[in-house]
């Protein structure tokens, strides 16, 4: 069995969409279940990144005697802040994917029943 990750599931679906391959209800549900499991890991990474950004802000405020606004601007220009935003966006996409997967699975099931 191949090692699955959140990124491998997303990549598989992206390729299927790009290649215009039909995706059956089983694949939608299975992907939603896997993504839901992997989502906790991504959220854990996000919390760590957010803490790192907060610590950067704290250091800037304490060490350099800055205003809050200036510290915020400096921190938001950092790579750690950008990584946090990218991770947050990825989590949002996964949550929306799970919602859409449920709808697609129901739709496919209803289509199957009507035939």
Residue pairs with C-beta under 8 A, 6 or more apart in sequence:
2 8
4 34
5 38
6 34
6 35
6 38
6 39
6 41
6 42
6 94
9 31
9 34
9 35
9 38
10 35
10 94
10 97
12 31
13 23
13 31
13 97
16 23
23 104
24 108
25 104
25 105
25 106
25 108
25 109
25 112
28 101
28 102
28 104
28 105
28 108
29 101
29 102
29 105
31 97
31 101
32 97
32 98
32 101
32 102
32 105
35 94
35 97
35 98
35 101
36 98
38 94
39 91
39 94
39 95
39 98
42 87
42 90
42 91
42 94
43 91
45 87
46 84
46 87
46 88
46 91
49 80
49 83
49 84
49 87
50 84
52 80
52 84
53 75
53 78
53 80
53 81
53 84
56 75
56 78
56 80
56 81
57 71
57 72
57 75
60 66
60 70
60 71
60 74
60 75
61 68
61 71
64 71
66 74
75 81
